[in-house]
């Protein structure tokens, strides 16, 4: 009887150990999949940041002062101020 209990205990211990091993392997597989996805997302973020920098540079270069001045004078009918039209206001800092 003692031998049967001992063998049963060993069998249960072996099954429990095998179950823990399988669960740890499944967990490590899931962790590897999450790490792969995170690495892919990091690469995607880097690519989007590069694209953003290119688009910002393109946007900034498209708004040149000459283009703004041309639009103001030709499209809006604006003109530059003459020196006599400029007034300077000086405010005393002492009240």
PDB file of N, CA, C and O in Angstrom:
ATOM      1  N   UNK A   1       0.823  -1.184   0.000  1.00  0.00           N
ATOM      2  CA  UNK A   1       0.000   0.000   0.000  1.00  0.00           C
ATOM      3  C   UNK A   1       0.872   1.254   0.000  1.00  0.00           C
ATOM      4  O   UNK A   1       0.594   2.238  -0.686  1.00  0.00           O
ATOM      5  N   UNK A   2       1.942   1.177   0.801  1.00  0.00           N
ATOM      6  CA  UNK A   2       2.838   2.319   0.878  1.00  0.00           C
ATOM      7  C   UNK A   2       3.465   2.570  -0.493  1.00  0.00           C
ATOM      8  O   UNK A   2       3.651   3.720  -0.890  1.00  0.00           O
ATOM      9  N   UNK A   3       3.785   1.509  -1.207  1.00  0.00           N
ATOM     10  CA  UNK A   3       4.406   1.603  -2.526  1.00  0.00           C
ATOM     11  C   UNK A   3       3.442   2.230  -3.528  1.00  0.00           C
ATOM     12  O   UNK A   3       3.856   3.023  -4.374  1.00  0.00           O
ATOM     13  N   UNK A   4       2.174   1.885  -3.441  1.00  0.00           N
ATOM     14  CA  UNK A   4       1.159   2.430  -4.344  1.00  0.00           C
ATOM     15  C   UNK A   4       0.985   3.926  -4.085  1.00  0.00           C
ATOM     16  O   UNK A   4       0.911   4.716  -5.026  1.00  0.00           O
ATOM     17  N   UNK A   5       0.923   4.303  -2.844  1.00  0.00           N
ATOM     18  CA  UNK A   5       0.792   5.730  -2.495  1.00  0.00           C
ATOM     19  C   UNK A   5       2.009   6.510  -2.970  1.00  0.00           C
ATOM     20  O   UNK A   5       1.891   7.633  -3.460  1.00  0.00           O
ATOM     21  N   UNK A   6       3.163   5.908  -2.820  1.00  0.00           N
ATOM     22  CA  UNK A   6       4.391   6.566  -3.251  1.00  0.00           C
ATOM     23  C   UNK A   6       4.399   6.741  -4.773  1.00  0.00           C
ATOM     24  O   UNK A   6       4.776   7.801  -5.272  1.00  0.00           O
ATOM     25  N   UNK A   7       3.992   5.723  -5.498  1.00  0.00           N
ATOM     26  CA  UNK A   7       3.923   5.811  -6.957  1.00  0.00           C
ATOM     27  C   UNK A   7       2.855   6.818  -7.401  1.00  0.00           C
ATOM     28  O   UNK A   7       3.056   7.566  -8.358  1.00  0.00           O
ATOM     29  N   UNK A   8       1.748   6.827  -6.711  1.00  0.00           N
ATOM     30  CA  UNK A   8       0.682   7.789  -7.017  1.00  0.00           C
ATOM     31  C   UNK A   8       1.159   9.220  -6.770  1.00  0.00           C
ATOM     32  O   UNK A   8       0.885  10.124  -7.559  1.00  0.00           O
ATOM     33  N   UNK A   9       1.878   9.408  -5.659  1.00  0.00           N
ATOM     34  CA  UNK A   9       2.424  10.730  -5.356  1.00  0.00           C
ATOM     35  C   UNK A   9       3.410  11.174  -6.434  1.00  0.00           C
ATOM     36  O   UNK A   9       3.402  12.332  -6.850  1.00  0.00           O
ATOM     37  N   UNK A  10       4.245  10.262  -6.876  1.00  0.00           N
ATOM     38  CA  UNK A  10       5.195  10.568  -7.935  1.00  0.00           C
ATOM     39  C   UNK A  10       4.470  10.918  -9.245  1.00  0.00           C
ATOM     40  O   UNK A  10       4.854  11.854  -9.946  1.00  0.00           O
ATOM     41  N   UNK A  11       3.431  10.162  -9.556  1.00  0.00           N
ATOM     42  CA  UNK A  11       2.672  10.413 -10.789  1.00  0.00           C
ATOM     43  C   UNK A  11       1.992  11.777 -10.732  1.00  0.00           C
ATOM     44  O   UNK A  11       2.011  12.524 -11.710  1.00  0.00           O
ATOM     45  N   UNK A  12       1.397  12.098  -9.598  1.00  0.00           N
ATOM     46  CA  UNK A  12       0.744  13.405  -9.439  1.00  0.00           C
ATOM     47  C   UNK A  12       1.787  14.513  -9.496  1.00  0.00           C
ATOM     48  O   UNK A  12       1.550  15.545 -10.124  1.00  0.00           O
ATOM     49  N   UNK A  13       2.918  14.326  -8.865  1.00  0.00           N
ATOM     50  CA  UNK A  13       3.997  15.311  -8.908  1.00  0.00           C
ATOM     51  C   UNK A  13       4.517  15.506 -10.325  1.00  0.00           C
ATOM     52  O   UNK A  13       4.779  16.631 -10.750  1.00  0.00           O
ATOM     53  N   UNK A  14       4.665  14.412 -11.046  1.00  0.00           N
ATOM     54  CA  UNK A  14       5.120  14.498 -12.436  1.00  0.00           C
ATOM     55  C   UNK A  14       4.104  15.246 -13.300  1.00  0.00           C
ATOM     56  O   UNK A  14       4.480  16.106 -14.097  1.00  0.00           O
ATOM     57  N   UNK A  15       2.822  14.921 -13.145  1.00  0.00           N
ATOM     58  CA  UNK A  15       1.770  15.608 -13.918  1.00  0.00           C
ATOM     59  C   UNK A  15       1.732  17.100 -13.576  1.00  0.00           C
ATOM     60  O   UNK A  15       1.595  17.943 -14.462  1.00  0.00           O
ATOM     61  N   UNK A  16       1.854  17.414 -12.290  1.00  0.00           N
ATOM     62  CA  UNK A  16       1.859  18.823 -11.881  1.00  0.00           C
ATOM     63  C   UNK A  16       3.062  19.560 -12.466  1.00  0.00           C
ATOM     64  O   UNK A  16       2.938  20.692 -12.934  1.00  0.00           O
ATOM     65  N   UNK A  17       4.220  18.914 -12.437  1.00  0.00           N
ATOM     66  CA  UNK A  17       5.436  19.522 -13.007  1.00  0.00           C
ATOM     67  C   UNK A  17       5.287  19.713 -14.511  1.00  0.00           C
ATOM     68  O   UNK A  17       5.676  20.750 -15.048  1.00  0.00           O
ATOM     69  N   UNK A  18       4.724  18.714 -15.192  1.00  0.00           N
ATOM     70  CA  UNK A  18       4.514  18.827 -16.641  1.00  0.00           C
ATOM     71  C   UNK A  18       3.540  19.952 -16.948  1.00  0.00           C
ATOM     72  O   UNK A  18       3.741  20.704 -17.902  1.00  0.00           O
ATOM     73  N   UNK A  19       2.490  20.074 -16.152  1.00  0.00           N
ATOM     74  CA  UNK A  19       1.517  21.151 -16.351  1.00  0.00           C
ATOM     75  C   UNK A  19       2.160  22.519 -16.159  1.00  0.00           C
ATOM     76  O   UNK A  19       1.914  23.437 -16.942  1.00  0.00           O
ATOM     77  N   UNK A  20       2.980  22.660 -15.125  1.00  0.00           N
ATOM     78  CA  UNK A  20       3.683  23.925 -14.904  1.00  0.00           C
ATOM     79  C   UNK A  20       4.638  24.237 -16.045  1.00  0.00           C
ATOM     80  O   UNK A  20       4.749  25.389 -16.465  1.00  0.00           O
ATOM     81  N   UNK A  21       5.323  23.226 -16.546  1.00  0.00           N
ATOM     82  CA  UNK A  21       6.238  23.418 -17.667  1.00  0.00           C
ATOM     83  C   UNK A  21       5.481  23.869 -18.918  1.00  0.00           C
ATOM     84  O   UNK A  21       5.918  24.786 -19.615  1.00  0.00           O
ATOM     85  N   UNK A  22       4.363  23.233 -19.196  1.00  0.00           N
ATOM     86  CA  UNK A  22       3.555  23.617 -20.356  1.00  0.00           C
ATOM     87  C   UNK A  22       3.026  25.030 -20.208  1.00  0.00           C
ATOM     88  O   UNK A  22       3.056  25.801 -21.168  1.00  0.00           O
ATOM     89  N   UNK A  23       2.545  25.385 -19.036  1.00  0.00           N
ATOM     90  CA  UNK A  23       2.038  26.745 -18.813  1.00  0.00           C
ATOM     91  C   UNK A  23       3.146  27.781 -18.957  1.00  0.00           C
ATOM     92  O   UNK A  23       2.920  28.855 -19.516  1.00  0.00           O
ATOM     93  N   UNK A  24       4.335  27.473 -18.463  1.00  0.00           N
ATOM     94  CA  UNK A  24       5.436  28.431 -18.593  1.00  0.00           C
ATOM     95  C   UNK A  24       5.860  28.569 -20.055  1.00  0.00           C
ATOM     96  O   UNK A  24       6.211  29.665 -20.492  1.00  0.00           O
ATOM     97  N   UNK A  25       5.834  27.475 -20.815  1.00  0.00           N
ATOM     98  CA  UNK A  25       6.155  27.557 -22.244  1.00  0.00           C
ATOM     99  C   UNK A  25       5.116  28.386 -22.995  1.00  0.00           C
ATOM    100  O   UNK A  25       5.471  29.207 -23.841  1.00  0.00           O
ATOM    101  N   UNK A  26       3.849  28.177 -22.693  1.00  0.00           N
ATOM    102  CA  UNK A  26       2.793  28.972 -23.336  1.00  0.00           C
ATOM    103  C   UNK A  26       2.920  30.450 -22.996  1.00  0.00           C
ATOM    104  O   UNK A  26       2.721  31.315 -23.849  1.00  0.00           O
ATOM    105  N   UNK A  27       3.252  30.727 -21.747  1.00  0.00           N
ATOM    106  CA  UNK A  27       3.432  32.113 -21.323  1.00  0.00           C
ATOM    107  C   UNK A  27       4.614  32.756 -22.035  1.00  0.00           C
ATOM    108  O   UNK A  27       4.536  33.913 -22.448  1.00  0.00           O
ATOM    109  N   UNK A  28       5.711  32.010 -22.182  1.00  0.00           N
ATOM    110  CA  UNK A  28       6.874  32.578 -22.874  1.00  0.00           C
ATOM    111  C   UNK A  28       6.582  32.783 -24.359  1.00  0.00           C
ATOM    112  O   UNK A  28       7.085  33.732 -24.959  1.00  0.00           O
ATOM    113  N   UNK A  29       5.776  31.908 -24.957  1.00  0.00           N
ATOM    114  CA  UNK A  29       5.375  32.095 -26.356  1.00  0.00           C
ATOM    115  C   UNK A  29       4.529  33.350 -26.503  1.00  0.00           C
ATOM    116  O   UNK A  29       4.731  34.136 -27.429  1.00  0.00           O
ATOM    117  N   UNK A  30       3.580  33.538 -25.591  1.00  0.00           N
ATOM    118  CA  UNK A  30       2.747  34.747 -25.634  1.00  0.00           C
ATOM    119  C   UNK A  30       3.587  35.993 -25.414  1.00  0.00           C
ATOM    120  O   UNK A  30       3.364  37.014 -26.064  1.00  0.00           O
ATOM    121  N   UNK A  31       4.544  35.921 -24.508  1.00  0.00           N
ATOM    122  CA  UNK A  31       5.427  37.057 -24.236  1.00  0.00           C
ATOM    123  C   UNK A  31       6.262  37.395 -25.467  1.00  0.00           C
ATOM    124  O   UNK A  31       6.456  38.569 -25.783  1.00  0.00           O
ATOM    125  N   UNK A  32       6.754  36.381 -26.157  1.00  0.00           N
ATOM    126  CA  UNK A  32       7.527  36.609 -27.381  1.00  0.00           C
ATOM    127  C   UNK A  32       6.653  37.273 -28.442  1.00  0.00           C
ATOM    128  O   UNK A  32       7.114  38.162 -29.158  1.00  0.00           O
ATOM    129  N   UNK A  33       5.396  36.848 -28.547  1.00  0.00           N
ATOM    130  CA  UNK A  33       4.485  37.450 -29.525  1.00  0.00           C
ATOM    131  C   UNK A  33       4.220  38.914 -29.185  1.00  0.00           C
ATOM    132  O   UNK A  33       4.170  39.764 -30.075  1.00  0.00           O
ATOM    133  N   UNK A  34       4.051  39.203 -27.905  1.00  0.00           N
ATOM    134  CA  UNK A  34       3.827  40.592 -27.487  1.00  0.00           C
ATOM    135  C   UNK A  34       5.070  41.436 -27.757  1.00  0.00           C
ATOM    136  O   UNK A  34       4.956  42.582 -28.192  1.00  0.00           O
ATOM    137  N   UNK A  35       6.244  40.885 -27.504  1.00  0.00           N
ATOM    138  CA  UNK A  35       7.492  41.606 -27.779  1.00  0.00           C
ATOM    139  C   UNK A  35       7.649  41.888 -29.271  1.00  0.00           C
ATOM    140  O   UNK A  35       8.076  42.974 -29.662  1.00  0.00           O
ATOM    141  N   UNK A  36       7.303  40.906 -30.101  1.00  0.00           N
ATOM    142  CA  UNK A  36       7.370  41.122 -31.547  1.00  0.00           C
ATOM    143  C   UNK A  36       6.414  42.229 -31.984  1.00  0.00           C
ATOM    144  O   UNK A  36       6.766  43.078 -32.803  1.00  0.00           O
ATOM    145  N   UNK A  37       5.235  42.212 -31.444  1.00  0.00           N
ATOM    146  CA  UNK A  37       4.243  43.255 -31.791  1.00  0.00           C
ATOM    147  C   UNK A  37       4.730  44.620 -31.321  1.00  0.00           C
ATOM    148  O   UNK A  37       4.589  45.611 -32.038  1.00  0.00           O
ATOM    149  N   UNK A  38       5.304  44.677 -30.116  1.00  0.00           N
ATOM    150  CA  UNK A  38       5.819  45.948 -29.595  1.00  0.00           C
ATOM    151  C   UNK A  38       6.964  46.464 -30.463  1.00  0.00           C
ATOM    152  O   UNK A  38       7.051  47.662 -30.732  1.00  0.00           O
ATOM    153  N   UNK A  39       7.836  45.568 -30.900  1.00  0.00           N
ATOM    154  CA  UNK A  39       8.941  45.985 -31.765  1.00  0.00           C
ATOM    155  C   UNK A  39       8.407  46.503 -33.097  1.00  0.00           C
ATOM    156  O   UNK A  39       8.919  47.486 -33.633  1.00  0.00           O
ATOM    157  N   UNK A  40       7.381  45.845 -33.629  1.00  0.00           N
ATOM    158  CA  UNK A  40       6.769  46.319 -34.868  1.00  0.00           C
ATOM    159  C   UNK A  40       6.139  47.687 -34.704  1.00  0.00           C
ATOM    160  O   UNK A  40       6.250  48.542 -35.582  1.00  0.00           O
ATOM    161  N   UNK A  41       5.479  47.890 -33.578  1.00  0.00           N
ATOM    162  CA  UNK A  41       4.866  49.196 -33.312  1.00  0.00           C
ATOM    163  C   UNK A  41       5.921  50.275 -33.125  1.00  0.00           C
ATOM    164  O   UNK A  41       5.722  51.412 -33.551  1.00  0.00           O
ATOM    165  N   UNK A  42       7.045  49.934 -32.491  1.00  0.00           N
ATOM    166  CA  UNK A  42       8.128  50.914 -32.332  1.00  0.00           C
ATOM    167  C   UNK A  42       8.705  51.309 -33.685  1.00  0.00           C
ATOM    168  O   UNK A  42       8.997  52.482 -33.923  1.00  0.00           O
ATOM    169  N   UNK A  43       8.872  50.322 -34.580  1.00  0.00           N
ATOM    170  CA  UNK A  43       9.352  50.644 -35.931  1.00  0.00           C
ATOM    171  C   UNK A  43       8.346  51.534 -36.654  1.00  0.00           C
ATOM    172  O   UNK A  43       8.723  52.454 -37.380  1.00  0.00           O
ATOM    173  N   UNK A  44       7.079  51.250 -36.448  1.00  0.00           N
ATOM    174  CA  UNK A  44       6.027  52.058 -37.083  1.00  0.00           C
ATOM    175  C   UNK A  44       6.051  53.491 -36.542  1.00  0.00           C
ATOM    176  O   UNK A  44       5.884  54.442 -37.306  1.00  0.00           O
ATOM    177  N   UNK A  45       6.255  53.649 -35.247  1.00  0.00           N
ATOM    178  CA  UNK A  45       6.335  54.988 -34.644  1.00  0.00           C
ATOM    179  C   UNK A  45       7.534  55.743 -35.205  1.00  0.00           C
ATOM    180  O   UNK A  45       7.426  56.926 -35.529  1.00  0.00           O
ATOM    181  N   UNK A  46       8.678  55.068 -35.323  1.00  0.00           N
ATOM    182  CA  UNK A  46       9.865  55.719 -35.881  1.00  0.00           C
ATOM    183  C   UNK A  46       9.612  56.182 -37.312  1.00  0.00           C
ATOM    184  O   UNK A  46      10.002  57.286 -37.692  1.00  0.00           O
ATOM    185  N   UNK A  47       8.952  55.327 -38.109  1.00  0.00           N
ATOM    186  CA  UNK A  47       8.659  55.690 -39.492  1.00  0.00           C
ATOM    187  C   UNK A  47       7.697  56.871 -39.544  1.00  0.00           C
ATOM    188  O   UNK A  47       7.865  57.771 -40.368  1.00  0.00           O
ATOM    189  N   UNK A  48       6.694  56.875 -38.675  1.00  0.00           N
ATOM    190  CA  UNK A  48       5.745  57.986 -38.650  1.00  0.00           C
ATOM    191  C   UNK A  48       6.407  59.281 -38.204  1.00  0.00           C
ATOM    192  O   UNK A  48       6.067  60.353 -38.704  1.00  0.00           O
ATOM    193  N   UNK A  49       7.356  59.195 -37.264  1.00  0.00           N
ATOM    194  CA  UNK A  49       8.074  60.397 -36.843  1.00  0.00           C
ATOM    195  C   UNK A  49       8.925  60.949 -37.982  1.00  0.00           C
ATOM    196  O   UNK A  49       9.008  62.163 -38.170  1.00  0.00           O
ATOM    197  N   UNK A  50       9.560  60.049 -38.746  1.00  0.00           N
ATOM    198  CA  UNK A  50      10.328  60.507 -39.903  1.00  0.00           C
ATOM    199  C   UNK A  50       9.411  61.154 -40.943  1.00  0.00           C
ATOM    200  O   UNK A  50       9.731  62.207 -41.495  1.00  0.00           O
ATOM    201  N   UNK A  51       8.268  60.514 -41.203  1.00  0.00           N
ATOM    202  CA  UNK A  51       7.313  61.080 -42.153  1.00  0.00           C
ATOM    203  C   UNK A  51       6.817  62.441 -41.682  1.00  0.00           C
ATOM    204  O   UNK A  51       6.653  63.364 -42.480  1.00  0.00           O
ATOM    205  N   UNK A  52       6.581  62.557 -40.386  1.00  0.00           N
ATOM    206  CA  UNK A  52       6.115  63.822 -39.820  1.00  0.00           C
ATOM    207  C   UNK A  52       7.159  64.917 -40.014  1.00  0.00           C
ATOM    208  O   UNK A  52       6.820  66.047 -40.365  1.00  0.00           O
ATOM    209  N   UNK A  53       8.429  64.584 -39.785  1.00  0.00           N
ATOM    210  CA  UNK A  53       9.497  65.573 -39.967  1.00  0.00           C
ATOM    211  C   UNK A  53       9.581  66.018 -41.427  1.00  0.00           C
ATOM    212  O   UNK A  53       9.767  67.202 -41.708  1.00  0.00           O
ATOM    213  N   UNK A  54       9.444  65.069 -42.356  1.00  0.00           N
ATOM    214  CA  UNK A  54       9.479  65.415 -43.778  1.00  0.00           C
ATOM    215  C   UNK A  54       8.300  66.308 -44.136  1.00  0.00           C
ATOM    216  O   UNK A  54       8.460  67.298 -44.850  1.00  0.00           O
ATOM    217  N   UNK A  55       7.117  65.960 -43.642  1.00  0.00           N
ATOM    218  CA  UNK A  55       5.927  66.763 -43.945  1.00  0.00           C
ATOM    219  C   UNK A  55       6.016  68.156 -43.335  1.00  0.00           C
ATOM    220  O   UNK A  55       5.588  69.134 -43.949  1.00  0.00           O
ATOM    221  N   UNK A  56       6.568  68.250 -42.133  1.00  0.00           N
ATOM    222  CA  UNK A  56       6.745  69.577 -41.510  1.00  0.00           C
ATOM    223  C   UNK A  56       7.692  70.439 -42.338  1.00  0.00           C
ATOM    224  O   UNK A  56       7.426  71.615 -42.584  1.00  0.00           O
ATOM    225  N   UNK A  57       8.796  69.840 -42.762  1.00  0.00           N
ATOM    226  CA  UNK A  57       9.760  70.595 -43.575  1.00  0.00           C
ATOM    227  C   UNK A  57       9.129  71.032 -44.882  1.00  0.00           C
ATOM    228  O   UNK A  57       9.341  72.158 -45.332  1.00  0.00           O
ATOM    229  N   UNK A  58       8.357  70.152 -45.494  1.00  0.00           N
ATOM    230  CA  UNK A  58       7.686  70.496 -46.746  1.00  0.00           C
ATOM    231  C   UNK A  58       6.664  71.614 -46.525  1.00  0.00           C
ATOM    232  O   UNK A  58       6.541  72.519 -47.350  1.00  0.00           O
ATOM    233  N   UNK A  59       5.940  71.547 -45.420  1.00  0.00           N
ATOM    234  CA  UNK A  59       4.944  72.580 -45.113  1.00  0.00           C
ATOM    235  C   UNK A  59       5.620  73.919 -44.846  1.00  0.00           C
ATOM    236  O   UNK A  59       5.175  74.958 -45.334  1.00  0.00           O
ATOM    237  N   UNK A  60       6.706  73.887 -44.060  1.00  0.00           N
ATOM    238  CA  UNK A  60       7.406  75.130 -43.745  1.00  0.00           C
ATOM    239  C   UNK A  60       8.038  75.752 -44.985  1.00  0.00           C
ATOM    240  O   UNK A  60       8.077  76.976 -45.117  1.00  0.00           O
ATOM    241  N   UNK A  61       8.525  74.924 -45.883  1.00  0.00           N
ATOM    242  CA  UNK A  61       9.144  75.477 -47.084  1.00  0.00           C
ATOM    243  C   UNK A  61       8.102  75.982 -48.070  1.00  0.00           C
ATOM    244  O   UNK A  61       8.405  76.833 -48.906  1.00  0.00           O
ATOM    245  N   UNK A  62       6.880  75.471 -47.986  1.00  0.00           N
ATOM    246  CA  UNK A  62       5.851  75.922 -48.915  1.00  0.00           C
ATOM    247  C   UNK A  62       5.296  77.293 -48.522  1.00  0.00           C
ATOM    248  O   UNK A  62       4.696  77.973 -49.354  1.00  0.00           O
ATOM    249  N   UNK A  63       5.485  77.702 -47.283  1.00  0.00           N
ATOM    250  CA  UNK A  63       5.006  78.998 -46.822  1.00  0.00           C
ATOM    251  C   UNK A  63       6.157  79.998 -46.778  1.00  0.00           C
ATOM    252  O   UNK A  63       6.539  80.457 -45.701  1.00  0.00           O
ATOM    253  N   UNK A  64       6.697  80.330 -47.913  1.00  0.00           N
ATOM    254  CA  UNK A  64       7.798  81.287 -47.945  1.00  0.00           C
ATOM    255  C   UNK A  64       7.250  82.710 -47.834  1.00  0.00           C
ATOM    256  O   UNK A  64       6.084  82.960 -48.140  1.00  0.00           O
ATOM    257  N   UNK A  65       8.086  83.623 -47.401  1.00  0.00           N
ATOM    258  CA  UNK A  65       7.672  85.016 -47.263  1.00  0.00           C
ATOM    259  C   UNK A  65       7.295  85.615 -48.611  1.00  0.00           C
ATOM    260  O   UNK A  65       6.371  86.423 -48.699  1.00  0.00           O
ATOM    261  N   UNK A  66       8.004  85.224 -49.651  1.00  0.00           N
ATOM    262  CA  UNK A  66       7.697  85.749 -50.985  1.00  0.00           C
ATOM    263  C   UNK A  66       6.297  85.316 -51.424  1.00  0.00           C
ATOM    264  O   UNK A  66       5.547  86.097 -52.010  1.00  0.00           O
ATOM    265  N   UNK A  67       5.961  84.066 -51.131  1.00  0.00           N
ATOM    266  CA  UNK A  67       4.633  83.563 -51.502  1.00  0.00           C
ATOM    267  C   UNK A  67       3.542  84.294 -50.720  1.00  0.00           C
ATOM    268  O   UNK A  67       2.492  84.621 -51.274  1.00  0.00           O
ATOM    269  N   UNK A  68       3.788  84.547 -49.449  1.00  0.00           N
ATOM    270  CA  UNK A  68       2.813  85.271 -48.631  1.00  0.00           C
ATOM    271  C   UNK A  68       2.665  86.700 -49.134  1.00  0.00           C
ATOM    272  O   UNK A  68       1.549  87.211 -49.232  1.00  0.00           O
ATOM    273  N   UNK A  69       3.780  87.347 -49.452  1.00  0.00           N
ATOM    274  CA  UNK A  69       3.727  88.721 -49.957  1.00  0.00           C
ATOM    275  C   UNK A  69       3.000  88.781 -51.306  1.00  0.00           C
ATOM    276  O   UNK A  69       2.206  89.690 -51.548  1.00  0.00           O
ATOM    277  N   UNK A  70       3.276  87.811 -52.178  1.00  0.00           N
ATOM    278  CA  UNK A  70       2.601  87.780 -53.479  1.00  0.00           C
ATOM    279  C   UNK A  70       1.099  87.610 -53.294  1.00  0.00           C
ATOM    280  O   UNK A  70       0.311  88.280 -53.961  1.00  0.00           O
ATOM    281  N   UNK A  71       0.700  86.725 -52.399  1.00  0.00           N
ATOM    282  CA  UNK A  71      -0.725  86.507 -52.140  1.00  0.00           C
ATOM    283  C   UNK A  71      -1.369  87.770 -51.580  1.00  0.00           C
ATOM    284  O   UNK A  71      -2.479  88.130 -51.975  1.00  0.00           O
ATOM    285  N   UNK A  72      -0.674  88.448 -50.656  1.00  0.00           N
ATOM    286  CA  UNK A  72      -1.225  89.659 -50.033  1.00  0.00           C
ATOM    287  C   UNK A  72      -1.401  90.774 -51.060  1.00  0.00           C
ATOM    288  O   UNK A  72      -2.422  91.462 -51.062  1.00  0.00           O
ATOM    289  N   UNK A  73      -0.422  90.953 -51.921  1.00  0.00           N
ATOM    290  CA  UNK A  73      -0.505  92.058 -52.886  1.00  0.00           C
ATOM    291  C   UNK A  73      -1.410  91.725 -54.061  1.00  0.00           C
ATOM    292  O   UNK A  73      -2.207  92.568 -54.472  1.00  0.00           O
ATOM    293  N   UNK A  74      -1.311  90.529 -54.610  1.00  0.00           N
ATOM    294  CA  UNK A  74      -2.070  90.211 -55.809  1.00  0.00           C
ATOM    295  C   UNK A  74      -3.492  89.734 -55.516  1.00  0.00           C
ATOM    296  O   UNK A  74      -4.431  90.139 -56.203  1.00  0.00           O
ATOM    297  N   UNK A  75      -3.657  88.909 -54.539  1.00  0.00           N
ATOM    298  CA  UNK A  75      -4.971  88.335 -54.260  1.00  0.00           C
ATOM    299  C   UNK A  75      -5.811  89.233 -53.340  1.00  0.00           C
ATOM    300  O   UNK A  75      -7.012  89.402 -53.553  1.00  0.00           O
ATOM    301  N   UNK A  76      -5.175  89.794 -52.336  1.00  0.00           N
ATOM    302  CA  UNK A  76      -5.916  90.591 -51.355  1.00  0.00           C
ATOM    303  C   UNK A  76      -5.860  92.085 -51.627  1.00  0.00           C
ATOM    304  O   UNK A  76      -6.586  92.854 -50.997  1.00  0.00           O
ATOM    305  N   UNK A  77      -5.014  92.505 -52.549  1.00  0.00           N
ATOM    306  CA  UNK A  77      -4.912  93.929 -52.881  1.00  0.00           C
ATOM    307  C   UNK A  77      -4.225  94.755 -51.815  1.00  0.00           C
ATOM    308  O   UNK A  77      -4.444  95.966 -51.758  1.00  0.00           O
ATOM    309  N   UNK A  78      -3.425  94.170 -50.990  1.00  0.00           N
ATOM    310  CA  UNK A  78      -2.723  94.905 -49.946  1.00  0.00           C
ATOM    311  C   UNK A  78      -1.467  95.541 -50.532  1.00  0.00           C
ATOM    312  O   UNK A  78      -0.996  95.137 -51.595  1.00  0.00           O
ATOM    313  N   UNK A  79      -0.934  96.529 -49.837  1.00  0.00           N
ATOM    314  CA  UNK A  79       0.307  97.171 -50.269  1.00  0.00           C
ATOM    315  C   UNK A  79       1.150  97.523 -49.050  1.00  0.00           C
ATOM    316  O   UNK A  79       0.643  97.610 -47.932  1.00  0.00           O
ATOM    317  N   UNK A  80       2.433  97.723 -49.283  1.00  0.00           N
ATOM    318  CA  UNK A  80       3.345  98.049 -48.183  1.00  0.00           C
ATOM    319  C   UNK A  80       3.066  99.467 -47.685  1.00  0.00           C
ATOM    320  O   UNK A  80       2.634 100.341 -48.436  1.00  0.00           O
ATOM    321  N   UNK A  81       3.331  99.662 -46.385  1.00  0.00           N
ATOM    322  CA  UNK A  81       3.161 100.990 -45.793  1.00  0.00           C
ATOM    323  C   UNK A  81       4.277 101.917 -46.281  1.00  0.00           C
ATOM    324  O   UNK A  81       5.421 101.501 -46.466  1.00  0.00           O
ATOM    325  N   UNK A  82       3.914 103.165 -46.480  1.00  0.00           N
ATOM    326  CA  UNK A  82       4.907 104.192 -46.798  1.00  0.00           C
ATOM    327  C   UNK A  82       5.493 104.687 -45.470  1.00  0.00           C
ATOM    328  O   UNK A  82       4.838 104.587 -44.432  1.00  0.00           O
ATOM    329  N   UNK A  83       6.711 105.216 -45.496  1.00  0.00           N
ATOM    330  CA  UNK A  83       7.327 105.667 -44.237  1.00  0.00           C
ATOM    331  C   UNK A  83       6.473 106.699 -43.499  1.00  0.00           C
ATOM    332  O   UNK A  83       6.508 106.737 -42.269  1.00  0.00           O
ATOM    333  N   UNK A  84       5.721 107.523 -44.192  1.00  0.00           N
ATOM    334  CA  UNK A  84       4.878 108.525 -43.534  1.00  0.00           C
ATOM    335  C   UNK A  84       3.651 107.927 -42.863  1.00  0.00           C
ATOM    336  O   UNK A  84       3.015 108.590 -42.043  1.00  0.00           O
ATOM    337  N   UNK A  85       3.312 106.710 -43.189  1.00  0.00           N
ATOM    338  CA  UNK A  85       2.127 106.067 -42.604  1.00  0.00           C
ATOM    339  C   UNK A  85       2.442 105.337 -41.293  1.00  0.00           C
ATOM    340  O   UNK A  85       1.527 104.872 -40.614  1.00  0.00           O
ATOM    341  N   UNK A  86       3.698 105.233 -40.940  1.00  0.00           N
ATOM    342  CA  UNK A  86       4.087 104.494 -39.737  1.00  0.00           C
ATOM    343  C   UNK A  86       4.208 105.457 -38.573  1.00  0.00           C
ATOM    344  O   UNK A  86       4.909 106.465 -38.666  1.00  0.00           O
ATOM    345  N   UNK A  87       3.541 105.158 -37.497  1.00  0.00           N
ATOM    346  CA  UNK A  87       3.611 105.968 -36.283  1.00  0.00           C
ATOM    347  C   UNK A  87       4.143 105.095 -35.149  1.00  0.00           C
ATOM    348  O   UNK A  87       3.760 103.935 -35.002  1.00  0.00           O
ATOM    349  N   UNK A  88       5.029 105.678 -34.357  1.00  0.00           N
ATOM    350  CA  UNK A  88       5.622 104.970 -33.233  1.00  0.00           C
ATOM    351  C   UNK A  88       5.057 105.548 -31.963  1.00  0.00           C
ATOM    352  O   UNK A  88       5.098 106.762 -31.764  1.00  0.00           O
ATOM    353  N   UNK A  89       4.529 104.703 -31.097  1.00  0.00           N
ATOM    354  CA  UNK A  89       4.004 105.140 -29.817  1.00  0.00           C
ATOM    355  C   UNK A  89       4.996 104.763 -28.733  1.00  0.00           C
ATOM    356  O   UNK A  89       5.476 103.630 -28.675  1.00  0.00           O
ATOM    357  N   UNK A  90       5.297 105.731 -27.872  1.00  0.00           N
ATOM    358  CA  UNK A  90       6.209 105.469 -26.758  1.00  0.00           C
ATOM    359  C   UNK A  90       5.409 105.635 -25.479  1.00  0.00           C
ATOM    360  O   UNK A  90       4.753 106.655 -25.264  1.00  0.00           O
ATOM    361  N   UNK A  91       5.470 104.657 -24.669  1.00  0.00           N
ATOM    362  CA  UNK A  91       4.758 104.681 -23.387  1.00  0.00           C
ATOM    363  C   UNK A  91       5.786 104.805 -22.260  1.00  0.00           C
ATOM    364  O   UNK A  91       6.784 104.085 -22.226  1.00  0.00           O
ATOM    365  N   UNK A  92       5.522 105.721 -21.353  1.00  0.00           N
ATOM    366  CA  UNK A  92       6.404 105.850 -20.196  1.00  0.00           C
ATOM    367  C   UNK A  92       6.159 104.684 -19.255  1.00  0.00           C
ATOM    368  O   UNK A  92       5.014 104.320 -18.986  1.00  0.00           O
ATOM    369  N   UNK A  93       7.219 104.112 -18.767  1.00  0.00           N
ATOM    370  CA  UNK A  93       7.086 102.977 -17.866  1.00  0.00           C
ATOM    371  C   UNK A  93       6.760 103.452 -16.454  1.00  0.00           C
ATOM    372  O   UNK A  93       6.282 102.667 -15.635  1.00  0.00           O
ATOM    373  N   UNK A  94       7.012 104.730 -16.157  1.00  0.00           N
ATOM    374  CA  UNK A  94       6.702 105.273 -14.832  1.00  0.00           C
ATOM    375  C   UNK A  94       5.303 105.837 -14.873  1.00  0.00           C
ATOM    376  O   UNK A  94       4.950 106.595 -15.778  1.00  0.00           O
ATOM    377  N   UNK A  95       4.505 105.463 -13.886  1.00  0.00           N
ATOM    378  CA  UNK A  95       3.113 105.832 -13.904  1.00  0.00           C
ATOM    379  C   UNK A  95       2.847 107.077 -13.201  1.00  0.00           C
ATOM    380  O   UNK A  95       1.699 107.516 -13.134  1.00  0.00           O
TER     381      UNK A  95
END
